[in-house]
Amino acid sequence: MRRAEVLPGKPFPLGATYDGEGVNFAVFSEHARKMEVCLFDAADPSQETRRFPLLETTYQVFHGYVPGLKPGTLYGLRAYGPYEPKRGLRFNPHKLLVDPYARALHGQVDYAAPVHGYKTGDESDKDADLVMDKRDSAAGMPKAVVLADDFDWEGDRSPATPLNRSLLYELHVKGFTKLHPAVPEPQRGTYAGLAHPAVVEHLHKLGVTAVELLPIHASVPESFLVKKGLTNYWGYNTLGFFAPDARFSGSGSLGGQVTEFKQMVKALHRAGIEVILDVVYNHTCEGNHLGPTLSFKGLDNGAYYRLTDKDPRFYMDFTGCGNSWNATHPYALKLVMDSLRYWVEVMHVDGFRFDLATTLGRDRHGYDTRAAFFQMVHQDPVLQRVKLISEPWDVGDFGYQVGNFPVLWSEWNGKYRDTIRRYWKGDDRQAAEIGYRLTGSSDLYALSGRMPTASVNFVTAHDGFTLHDLVTYNEKHNEANLEGNRDGANDNHSWNCGVEGETDDPVVNALRAQQQRNLLATLFLSQGVPMLVAGDELERTQKGNNNAYCQDTPLSWMNWELSSRQREMLEFTIRLSRLRREQPVLRKRRFFRGAHIWDSELKDLAWFRPDGKEMRKEDWEKPYVRALGFLLGGDAIAALDEEGQRQVGDTLLVLMNAHHEPMTFALPAIEWGADWELLVDTTTAEDCSHAHTPAGGKVQVAGRSLMVLRRPATDL
């Protein structure tokens, strides 16, 4: 590279910005005394080719401009300042640092290199981190890549599917296509593979409106996993909040990963599918005081992380991962906001699911719905128009905050998951809970001004048993994680149907398939936003592992070679999704009133006992209620459609029996419907529509099964 003078440049935007003639570097640090940029040879990234200081400092930002510098340049940072861990200061210029605003990263962290700020090796020395290590870490560090933003989006626009019409589909970019036979080998496990027509066809069949991707921000596996020959497959260990992870790229790591990600988004948008990112702003990969120095820790430890008040050598840990992001600091908060806007405006994503979001809402006194982070999001014109979904808990005090996020937010509803599992397992005292969960959880969201779409309903997620395993195992079986089966949740509300693990017993397997259909049907029949986990429609198993975060193996990958039973489950799921799309009473934007709406013949919601009479207060309080029915009035939909027209659809009657014996239901009297057509019977995977029963007649609902009947709108 031609040597060029470093000009003063500008303090914003942060990061490395190419303007067509050179690159502006801007790096925040409140406490650093000096900041250097190191350039590296693209052919041999271990070779430093040039180093220069950023001599200007404005608003606590070091900055400088280098004329003639081109896209593709590799760089890293070195920050000078006091190394005084007891004061929370961990500056070490011998450690190359990743730019927090890097748009792409080339290379991996090598723990064999001295990437810690102190000398490691003596685990008995609890004060090892107090002494600076002066060995250079550059050879073991990924390098940031200077990029030019010249991608042609060709008029790309978000599908902007309303939440009440959404079906979220949680998947892992690699695991979803790694074994897909129709995806070309070089594209399997990549962003390009996810956009392949065969994959899109599967998503379309399921009626998926949005893929929710497990973390794709550049991440680093923990050193203890690397020592065991494992890795952090899920990616909840972020290093770069602006950089798509190169491990999912078939186009290299010198910027090709960014282009490939954009191409994936554009292709999915053309197919009418949104892209939602699972983002991890609550902590980073640098761990606690004994963790490596890779970026934030070496740039300004106390600004980016919550340190303990009594001893700032140590980190506050609301996440269980060693550190917690300091969302109370202006620049740490700015980074989160800049990152979110970048992914929307530059990368065109459609929303975010925030891992352990409670941590971001913690101020110095505890969780607060008016915390600075929530206020910033609420007033931001870019973020107001995308989907915002919280995982509303962390591991700190008062961390479980389901139902207590601000109005713009939807939430992973953990109470929904637990209630539905317990109900179909046959637990007592579930009636009142099941009533709330099936109808959008008004007890959690109505008083705060939110709608049923605040509830993201799920029975399973990446974290925990798959749907197949939920009905196959009572206990977790995480031996493959090499932690003595101590990791993962112990209380899963699962039931193995009488046998632990796989079996050839046809009776047990039939019951397991039926229980899966019960859970899937309940999910699609519930008000709120359904989230289906990739593979549950195919009976994917992890062999009882409920914490497969470190399993980048076939245990976590989707197997696309389907048995006849798996194909039946897929077709059953497709029919449920179609039913939800076709029936407006399953996609309500307002909570039920239990009353007549407009001039409706029917109430919008009515609950029935098996004897056909409406449920009363005392019925909800009985501990042993396992059989109930509910009616959704098709002519009593309060909200108008997008065109301002009154919505009228079929009336649905859902009969649920979690008891182990059959239950005879008396259908509601004539005023509730003259004739009922059977749509779904979970005792079978086959299409059972077109069977009819007159009003006032009786239907036997098998043990541990569910039926859906309808009265066509034309009968109203």
N, C-alpha and C positions, 0 to 999 in steps of 0.2 A: 504493500500500500504506500502511495506517495505520502510522505510526511507533511502534515498540514498544521498550521497554527490553530490552537484551541481558542475560539472566540468566546465572549461572555455568555452568549445564548440567553435562554429564558427559563424561568422557574416552572413554567407550565406549558404543555401537559407533562406530568411525571412519566418517567420511563425514557426509552430511546425512540425518538420520532424522526422519521426520514421525510424531508420536504422536497425531494427531487434534486437537491444540490448538496446535501450533507445531512448530518444527524445531530439533533439536540438531545443532550442527556440531562435529566433532572432527577435528583434523588433526595428524598426527605430524610433528615436526621436532626433531632432536636439537640442531641448531646455530643455528636461527633465533632472532632476538631479539624478533620481533614477527610476528603473523599477522593478516591482514585478510580479511574476506569482502566481496566486491563483488556487489551485486544488479543485474540488468539487465532492461530492458523486454522482455517477450515479443514485443511487436509490432515492436520495433526493437532487436534484441540488441546493437547497437553503442552504445546509450545506457545508461550506468550511472545507476541510480536511487538507490542508497544504498550506503554503505560503513561497516563497523563492525569494530573489532578484537575478537579473541577474547582476552579479558583473563586468563582462567584457564589455568594450565598444570599438568598433572598427568601424571606418568610420561612426560614429554617430549611430551605431547599438548596442543595448544592447543584450548580448547573454550569453547562458549557456546551459550545457548538463546534463541531468538527467538519469543516468544508471537505467535500470530496468523498466522504465515507459512504459506502454503498449498502443496500440491502444484502443480507447474507453474512454480514460481519458478525463474528462471535465475540462476546464480551462478558466480563464479570466485574464485580465491584470489590473494593477494599476500603474499610472504614477505620479511621484512626481515632482513638480516644482512650479513656482510662479502662483498664481491666480490673474492676473492683466488684466482684460478684456480691459481696455483702451489701453493696449500695445498689445492686440491680444493674450494674454496668458491666457489659461483657464484650467490649470492643477488642478485636484482635486482628490487626492488619495482615497477619500471616494466613488468614483464612479467606479464601475467595468466596464472595457472596453472590447469590442470585438476585438480580434486580426484581423487587416485588412487582413491578409493572411489566415484566418481560412477556412478550406476546407468543414466544415459542422457546422451548428449551431443547438443547442438543446434548445427548449424553446422559449418563446415570450417576447417582451418588455411589461412590465406592467406599464402603466402610473400612476397607483395608488401608485406605489412605487416612492421613490425620485430619479428619473432617470435624473433630471435636475441638473446642476451644482450649481444652486442657488435655494432658496425657492420660490415656486410658490404659487399662490392662490390669490394674490392681483394684479388684472389686472390694477388697477389704478397707481401702482408703476412702472413707466417707467424705473427706475434705479435698479430694483430688481436683475438683472443679475450681478450687481457689487459686490454683497456680496456672498461669498462662503457658500454653504449648506454642513454641515458636517455629514449629515445622510448617512448611507450606502445604496447603491442601488443594491447590489448583488442579493437579493431575486427577484427583478423585471427585471433581465437581462438574455438574452439568453447566453448560455455557448458554447464556441468553443469545437470541438471534435477532438482529435488526431486520425488520420487515417493512415492506411497502404495502399499503392498503389499495390494491388495484383490482380487486375481484369484481367480475361482472355478474351482478345478481339478476340481470335480465327482468327487472320489474317484479322481483319476488315480494310477496306480501303474506302476512300471517293468515292462516285460515280463521283465526279468532273465533273458534267454536265456543258458544256460551257454555258455562259450567254445567247447567242443568241438562245439556245435551252431550256432555263429555263422557267418554270412557277412557280412563287412564290405564296405561299398560307399562308396568315397571319392568325394566330389563337391564341387563349388563351388555354393553356393546360387544365385547369379545364373546362372552358365553352364548349369546343368542345365535350367532352365525358360525361359530367355530366349526361345527360339525354339519352345517347345512349342505346337502349334496348338490343343490342347484346353484349355489354361490361359487364362482371360480375360486380355486385354491388360494391365489394371492390376495383375494378380497375377504376371505373368511376371518372373522374376528376383528374387522376394521370398520371405520366409519362408512367406507364405500360399500362394505358388505351389508350394512344395515339399510342402505338405500337401494339394494338390488331388487329388481321387479318381483322375484319369487318371494322375497321377504315382505315387500309391500302388499303382495297379494294375500299373504297370511293375515296381515294386520287388517286389511279391508274385510276379509271374511269374518273376522271377529268383531268388526265394527269399531275398531280402535280409532279414537280421535286425537290422542296424544300419547307419544312415548315418553315415559319418565325415565331418564337415563341415570343409572348409578354413576357416581362421580367420574367426570371426564377431565377435571382440572388436573394438571400435572401433579403427580403424587410420588411419594417415596415409601418403599416398604420399611418397616421397623427393623433395626439391626438384629433383634432377637429372632425375628422370623428368618432373616437371611442366614443366620447361623444354623438354623434347622433345615435349610434347604426349601423353605416356604417363601411366600410373598404376600403382600397385602393386595389380594385380588380385587376386593371391592373398591379400594382407592380412597378410603376415608382418612387420608393422611396427606393433606395438601402441601405442596411447595409453591406452586405458581397459580395464582387466582385468575390470571388472564390467559394462560397457556393451555390449549387442549393437549391432553396426554398423548405423547408420541407412541405409546405402546399399542394404541388402536389405529395407527396410521400405516397404510400400505404405500405411502408416498414419501417416506423418509422423515427426518426430524429437523431439517434445515428450513422449515417453513411449509413443507408439503403437508404436514398434519393440519395446519390452519386452513389451507385451501381445500383439503379433502373434507374437513368438517363442514365448511361452508357448502360444498357441493352436496353433502348429505342433507343438510337442512333444506336446501333449495329443492332437492328431489322429493323429500317428504312433504314439503309444503305443496308442491304440485299435485301430490296424491291426497291433499286435504288433511294431512296429519301434522299436528303441532309437535314441537320439541320442548320438553321441560327438563331442566337440569337439576339433579340432586347436588346441592352445593354445601360445602363444609367450611363455613366462616367462623365456626365456634372455637376451633383450635388449628394448629398446624403440625407438620411432621417433625418439628424441632424438639418435641417432648419437654421434659422437666429440666432441672438444673444439670442433670447428667446427660442430656441429649446433645446431638450434634449442633454445630453452628453453621447453618447453611444459608440464611438470609436475614430474617427479621431480628433474630437474636443478636446478630453481629452489627446490625445497622442502628437499632435503637430498642434494646430489650424492653425497657420500661414503658415505652410508648405503645408497642405492639401487643404486649402481654400484660395480664392482670397479675401483679406481684403481691405477695402477702405484706400487710402493713407492718407487722412486727419485725419481719426479717425478709427484705426484698431479694435476698439470695434465692428464695423459693417462690414457686408459682401457685396461684390459686387455681384449683382444678375442679371445674364444674362439669367436666366432660369425660373424666376417666381416662384421658389420653395424655396427661402430664402437664398440659398448659391450657389456658383459656384466653381467647382473643379479647383485647381491650377495647370493647366497643364504646368506652367512655372517653377515649382520646380522639381529638378532632382528626388527626391524620390517619389513625387506624380505622376510624369510621369512614373517612373519605375514601380510603382504599376499597372498602367493601362496596360503597355506593358507586365508585368509578368502575369497579369490576362488574357489578350488576348491569349498569348502563352499557358498558362495552359489549357484554354478551347479547343484549337486546338490540342495540343500534348497529354494531359492527358485525356480529355473528348471527343476528336475526332469530335468536331463540324466543320462545313464547311464554316462558315462565320459569319458576324455580320452586323446588322443594328444599326447605332449609333444615339441614341436619341439626338436631339438638338446638332448636331455635330459641329455647328459653334463655340460653346463655347470652344471646345477643340482646335480650331485653333486660339484662341485669345492670342496674346502676350500682353505685357504691353501697346502697342499702339493701338491695335485693331486686327481685323481678318487679317490673313496673310496666304496665301497658302504655305508659307515656314516656318510656325511655327514649333517649335521643335517636336510636336506630329506628324505632317505629315512627317517630315524628318525621325523620328524613324520608323514609319510604312513603309516608302518607302524602307528603307535599310534592313528591317528585313526579313531574309530568310524564316521564318515560315509564317509570315503574307502575304508575297507576293503571296502565292499560294492559299489563300482563298478569298471568296467573301467579299468585303468591300462596304457597302452601307451607305450613309449618309442621315440623315434628315437635309438638308442644310439650317437650320435657327435656330435662338434662339430669345429671346425677347429683346436683347440689341440693342444698336445703330448699324445700318448697319448690322442687323442680318440676313436678307434674302439674301442668297448666292447661290441660284440655278444657276448652270452652272459654279460655281467658286471654285470647289474642284479639287485637284490634279489628275494626270493621272490615278492612280491605282483605283480610286473611281468611283462607280456608285452612283446615287442620286435618292432619292424620288423626282420625278419631279412634284412639286406643280403647275407649269404652265400648265402641261398636264392636271391634274385634273380639274383645273378651266376652261380651254379652252373647254374641252369636255363637261363639264356640261353646260357652257354658250351656246355652239353651239346647243345642243339638246333642250335647253330651248327656243331657238329661238331668242337669243340676236343678235343685229346688230354688224357689224364690227368684224367678227370672221374669215373671209376667210383666211387671211394671217396667222393668228395664227394657225388655224386648219391645214393648209398645213404643217407648221413646226412640229406640234405635232404628226401628223399621220406618219411622215417620220423619226422619231428619234430625232427631235429637234437639227438639225445641227447648228442652230443659237446659241445654248447654248454650244455645246460640240465640234464641228469640229475644231475650231481654237486652242483649247488647246491640240489637238492630241488625243482626245478620240473618241470613236466609238458610234454607236447608242445604244449599250448596256450600255452606261453611264446613259441612261434614264430608270429608273424604273417607268413604267407607271402604274397609278392607278386612278380609278374613286372614290373609297371610301377607307377608312382605319378604323382602330379601333377608331380613334379620329374623330367623326363626324357622320353624318347619315349613316345608312346602305343603300344599294342600293334600297331596298323597300321603306324606309322612304324618300329617296331623291326625289321620285316621288309622295309622299303621303303627305308631310308637307311643307308648306312655312316657318313656324316658328318652332323654337326649343320648346320642351316640357320637360323640365328638372326638373319638380317639385319634383320628387322622390329623387333628390339629396339634398333636404332640404336647398337650397340656394336661394330661392325665384325666381328661373328660371333666375338668373343673370349669372350663369356660362355657359361655352360653347360658341362657335362662333355664331355670329348673322348673318353673311353673308355667306350663304351656297350654293348660286347659285342653289337652289332647286326650284321645281315647283310641286304643289300638283295636277295638272291636273284639277283644277276647284273646288275641295272640300278639305277642311282641314281635314286630318285624314281619318280613315277607313270609307267606304261607301258600300252600297249594290247596288249602281248604276252600272249596267253592262257596260255601255258605258265608264264611268270613269275608272272602273277596267280594261277594255280591253286596254284603252290608257296607263294606268300605266304599264301594263305588256309589251306593245309594247315599251314604253320608256326604260324599263329595258333591253329589248333585244337590243335596239339601243346602249345603253351604253356598254353592254357586248360585242356586236359585234365589236364596235369601238376599245375596249381594245384589243381584240384578233387580230384585223387586223392592229394594229399599229406596226411600227418598234420600237425596244427597248425590254425591259424585262417586260412582263405583271405581275402584282401582283393582285391576286384575294383575297378578304377578305372572310374568312370562313363564310358561311351562305348566302352570296349574291346569290349563285346558287340555294338556297332554299327559296328565298324571306324572309329571316329572318328579323324580325322587333324589334326595341327597343321602339316602340310606340312614336316615335318622340324625344326620348332622344338622343341628339347628343354629350353627354359627360358622358357616363355611366361608368366612371372610378371607381365609388364607389358602383356599383351595382353587388354584388355577389349574384344574384338572377336569377330566370328564365328569367328576362328581358334581361340578357346578355348571357344566356346559349343557345346552339343550341337545337332547338326542332326537333327531328327526326321523329315525327309523321306527315307525309306529306299529304297535300291535292292533288287532281289531278292537280291543277294549279301549285303547287310547284314542282310536279314531271315533269311537262312539262318544267318548267324553268331549272330544273336540266338536263334533256335530251338535251335541247337547248344548254346549256353551254358545255356539253360533246361534242356535235357536233362541236361547235366553236373551242374547244381545239384540237380536232382531225384534223380539217381543218388546224390549225396553224402548227401542227406537220407534216402534209403531204405536205405542200406547202413551198418550200425553199424561195420563194419571200417574205414570211412573217417573215423570220428569218435571215435577212441580217446582215453581220458583218461589212459592209462598208456603208457609206452614198451613197445615189443615186447621179447620175451625170446628169440625164435628157438627156442622150445621148445613142448612140449605143455602146455596149460593145462587145469585141471580133469581131465576124462577125455576130452579132445578126440582125435579121430582125426588131426587135422592140427596142424602147428606154427602158431603165431600168425603167423610170418613165415618165408618161405623164398625164397632167391634162386636163379635158374636161368640157366645159359648157354643159348645158342640150341640146343645139342644135347640139351637136356632134363635135363642133370645139374646138381646143386646146385653153386653157385659155391664155390670154395675160396679160401684166403688169397692164393695167387699170382694168381688171376684178378682180384682187386681191384687188384693192383699193376701190371697190364699197361697201358701207356700208350695203347693204341689201342682199348680196349673202348668201343664205341659201341652195342652191342646187348646187352640183358639183360632178364630177366623177374623179376617177384616175385609171390609168392602170399600173400594175406592170408586166414588160416584163419577161417572164419565161426563155427566152434564153439570157438574158442580165444581168446575175448575175456576178459581177466583182470578188468576192472573191472565191478562190478555196475551196473545201471541205477539211476535215481533212486528206484525202488520197492524196491531191494534184491534184485532178481531177476537171475539169470544172463542175459547177453545172448547170443543166438545169431542169426546172420544168414547171408547168402550168403557163399560163398567166392569171392574175386575173384582173377583171374590177369591181370596187366598185362604186356604185351610191348612193349618200347620199342626202336626202331631209329633212331638218329640218323645212321647211315651213308647215303650217297647212293644205294646200290644196295639192292635187296630182300634180305631175310634170311629164310631158312626156319627156323622154330622148331619143334622137337619138343616137343609138349606133355608135361607130366609124366606119369609112369607111372600105372597104374591106381589105386594106393593114394592118389593125390592127387586123384582125381575120375573118375567113370565117364563123364561127358559134360560138355562145355563149351559154353555158349551165348554167342554174340558180342553184346556190348552197345554197344561203341564202336569205330569205325574212323575215324581222323582223315583218311583219304584222301577221305572224303566228309562233307558236312554233313548228309546224310540219316540218318534213323533206320535203323540196320542190324541191329536186334535180331532174335532168333529164328533166326539161322543157328547150326547146331550142329556140333561137331567132337568125335569120341570121344577119350577119354584115350589118350595114347600116339600120337595122330595127329600130323599136321604142318600147320602154318599158315604161309603166306608173308606176312610183314609188309613192306609196301612201303618203299622208301627214304624216310627222314625221315617216319616215321609211328608211330603208337601204336595198340595194340588193347587192349580190356578184355573179358575173358571171365568168365563166372561159372558156378559150380556151385551150384544152388539149395539152400537150407538143408534142404529136404525130402529131399534125397538123402543127408544125413548120417546 
